[in-house]
């Protein structure tokens, strides 16, 4: 296959998968069912793994296959299973009312999307893979942070943290031809894995102590 044609195909696939990641992120913002939110995160991570696989295949970056495989095993299978198990164990399937209602949340995310594209514009020349991929990555980070502040269920905040990390990984792919060095990528992956496992334990402890996953209950703690 002509190298120029293969590069164009790779760019189009990456751009498509990145946009699908953003669509899933917006669905997460308005989703109230915790189990559905966990599945949406798994789908978003599957698209991220797909981007890594496209990079590895079309650019001959064999080490990126490892990143794609770890993303699939860790974020598409293991972490969703772990969080799903926690939700079913605590028998709480629905998110309580967010701090900002859903229509306002969507408007806010629309503004954050616009901000993401504005911030990414000066760096367009640095993008190697997929048009507007960096803008989508920045938007994922911004909306993930917004989701963390807007939701009061600890599980949803864990998911928001994970989507922020997905945005960071996507940005690494957008700015360089083969992503970050493998050691850095593996370090980030295992740091997030350990962090989520610790947070899952904390969520269970919050549930045991307060009969709720509302992090606002932590204000009742007294030294």
C-alpha positions in Angstrom: 0.0 0.0 0.0 1.2 3.5 -0.8 2.6 5.1 2.4 0.7 8.3 1.8 -2.6 6.5 1.3 -2.0 4.3 4.4 -1.2 7.5 6.4 -4.5 9.1 5.2 -6.5 6.0 6.2 -4.8 5.9 9.6 -5.6 9.6 10.2 -9.2 9.1 9.2 -9.6 6.1 11.4 -8.0 7.9 14.4 -10.1 11.0 13.9 -13.3 8.9 13.7 -12.4 6.9 16.9 -11.5 10.1 18.7 -14.8 11.7 17.9 -16.6 8.5 19.1 -14.7 8.8 22.4 -16.0 12.4 22.7 -19.6 11.3 21.9 -19.3 8.7 24.7 -18.0 11.3 27.1 -21.0 13.5 26.5 -23.3 10.5 27.1 -21.5 10.0 30.4 -22.2 13.5 31.4 -26.0 13.0 31.2 -26.1 9.4 32.3 -27.6 8.6 35.7 -27.4 4.8 35.8 -24.1 3.8 37.3 -23.9 0.4 35.5 -24.5 2.1 32.2 -21.9 4.7 33.0 -19.4 1.9 33.6 -20.2 0.3 30.3 -19.9 3.6 28.5 -16.4 4.0 30.0 -15.5 0.5 28.7 -16.7 1.5 25.2 -14.7 4.7 25.3 -11.6 2.8 26.4 -12.2 0.3 23.6 -12.0 3.2 21.1 -8.8 4.3 22.7 -7.3 0.8 22.4 -8.5 0.9 18.7 -6.5 4.1 18.2 -3.4 2.6 19.7 -3.9 -0.5 17.4 -4.2 1.7 14.3 -1.0 3.6 15.3 0.8 0.3 15.8 -0.4 -1.2 12.5 0.0 1.7 10.1 3.2 3.1 11.6 5.0 -0.1 12.5 5.2 0.8 16.2 5.2 -2.7 17.6 5.5 -1.5 21.2 2.2 0.3 20.9 0.5 -3.0 20.5 1.4 -3.6 24.1 -0.3 -0.4 25.1 -3.4 -1.3 23.1 -3.5 -4.7 24.7 -3.0 -3.4 28.2 -5.7 -0.7 27.6 -8.1 -3.4 26.4 -7.4 -5.8 29.3 -7.2 -3.1 32.0 -9.8 -0.5 30.9 -12.2 -2.5 28.8 -12.3 -5.6 30.9 -10.8 -5.5 34.3 -11.6 -2.0 35.7 -15.3 -2.1 34.4 -15.6 -5.5 36.0 -14.2 -4.2 39.3 -16.4 -1.2 39.4 -19.5 -3.2 38.3 -18.8 -5.6 41.1 -18.6 -2.7 43.6 -21.9 -1.2 42.4 -23.7 -4.5 42.5 -22.2 -5.3 45.9 -23.5 -2.0 47.4 -26.8 -2.3 45.5 -26.8 1.4 44.4 -27.5 1.6 40.7 -28.4 5.2 40.2 -26.6 8.5 40.5 -28.1 11.2 42.7 -28.9 14.6 41.3 -25.7 16.3 40.1 -24.7 19.7 41.3 -25.5 21.2 37.9 -28.6 19.9 36.1 -28.3 18.0 32.8 -29.3 20.8 30.4 -26.8 23.2 32.0 -24.2 20.4 32.1 -24.6 19.8 28.3 -24.2 23.6 27.7 -21.2 23.6 29.9 -19.7 20.7 28.0 -20.4 22.4 24.7 -18.5 25.4 26.0 -15.6 23.2 27.1 -15.6 21.5 23.7 -15.2 24.9 22.0 -12.5 25.8 24.5 -10.7 22.5 23.7 -10.6 23.4 20.0 -9.4 26.9 20.7 -6.6 25.7 23.0 -5.5 23.1 20.5 -5.5 25.4 17.5 -1.9 26.8 18.1 -0.6 23.2 18.3 -2.2 22.0 15.0 1.2 21.8 13.3 2.4 19.4 16.0 -0.4 16.8 15.4 0.9 13.8 13.6 -2.1 11.5 13.6 -5.7 12.5 12.8 -7.2 16.0 12.4 -8.5 17.6 15.6 -7.4 14.7 17.7 -5.6 16.9 20.1 -8.7 19.1 20.4 -10.8 16.1 21.3 -8.2 15.0 23.8 -8.2 18.4 25.6 -12.0 18.3 25.6 -12.0 14.8 27.2 -9.7 16.1 30.0 -11.8 19.3 30.6 -15.1 17.5 30.6 -13.7 14.7 32.8 -12.6 17.3 35.4 -16.1 18.9 35.1 -17.7 15.5 35.6 -15.6 14.9 38.8 -16.8 18.2 40.3 -20.4 17.8 39.1 -21.2 14.3 40.5 -21.4 13.3 44.1 -21.2 9.5 43.8 -17.7 8.3 44.4 -18.0 5.7 41.6 -18.9 8.3 39.0 -15.9 10.4 40.2 -13.6 7.4 39.7 -15.0 7.0 36.1 -14.4 10.7 35.5 -10.8 10.4 36.6 -10.4 7.5 34.2 -11.8 9.5 31.3 -9.3 12.3 32.1 -6.5 9.7 31.8 -8.0 8.5 28.5 -7.8 12.1 27.3 -4.1 12.4 28.4 -3.3 9.2 26.5 -5.1 10.4 23.4 -3.2 13.7 23.5 0.1 11.7 23.6 -0.9 9.9 20.5 -2.0 13.1 18.8 1.2 15.0 19.5 3.7 12.3 18.6 4.0 9.6 15.9 4.2 6.7 18.3 2.8 8.1 21.5 4.8 8.5 24.7 7.8 6.2 25.4 6.6 2.8 26.4 8.0 3.1 30.0 6.1 6.3 30.6 2.8 4.8 29.2 3.2 1.7 31.3 3.9 3.8 34.4 0.8 5.9 33.8 -1.3 2.8 33.2 -0.2 1.0 36.4 -0.5 4.2 38.5 -4.1 4.7 37.4 -4.8 1.0 37.9 -3.5 1.1 41.5 -5.3 4.4 42.1 -8.6 3.0 41.0 -8.2 -0.1 43.1 -7.5 2.0 46.1 -10.5 4.3 45.3 -12.7 1.2 44.9 -11.8 0.2 48.5 -12.5 3.7 49.7 -15.8 3.7 48.0 -16.8 0.5 49.8 -15.6 2.0 53.1 -17.7 5.2 52.5 -20.7 3.0 51.8 -20.1 1.0 55.0 -19.7 4.1 57.2 -22.4 6.3 55.8 -24.8 3.9 53.9 -24.2 6.2 50.9 -21.6 6.8 48.2 -22.2 10.6 48.3 -18.8 12.1 48.9 -20.5 15.0 50.6 -21.0 12.8 53.6 -17.3 13.0 54.2 -17.9 16.4 55.8 -19.4 14.6 58.7 -16.0 13.2 59.6 -14.5 14.8 62.7 -11.1 14.4 64.1 
